[in-house]
Amino acid sequence: MKQKRLLSYDKLPIDVKQRINVEHPGGIHQLAQRVDLPGNRSMFVFHFETEDTLFMVKVDSPSQMEEDFDGDVFEKSNSYVPSEDEEEDLLD
């Protein structure tokens, strides 16, 4: 069974960032999905899988990724709502 990790992109191990860059040379903006949080807040995340780990990666500044793209680039997803503990980790 694979380990599941919820991390900000900035906190990913360098080898995982390198793999993401190799596997998605067009950038992570194509992977990001909007997740609605309690309190009328939202965040953008994408999923990435390695041999032993499933990552849910928080994108810290989706507005930077949207600059060159239409607002429709991000797919809205209500399928995942983080627990309060996960939400605190993401908002750090």
HELIX and SHEET records of a PDB file:
HELIX    1   1 TYR A    9  LYS A   11  5                                   3    
HELIX    2   2 ILE A   14  GLU A   23  1                                  10    
HELIX    3   3 ILE A   28  GLN A   30  5                                   3    
HELIX    4   4 PRO A   62  GLU A   66  1                                   5    
HELIX    5   5 GLY A   71  VAL A   73  5                                   3    
HELIX    6   6 GLU A   84  LEU A   91  1                                   8    
SHEET    1   A 5 GLN A   3  SER A   8  0                                        
SHEET    2   A 5 THR A  53  VAL A  59  1                                        
SHEET    3   A 5 ARG A  41  GLU A  49 -1                                        
SHEET    4   A 5 GLN A  33  LEU A  37 -1                                        
SHEET    5   A 5 GLU A  75  SER A  77  1                                        
END                                                                             
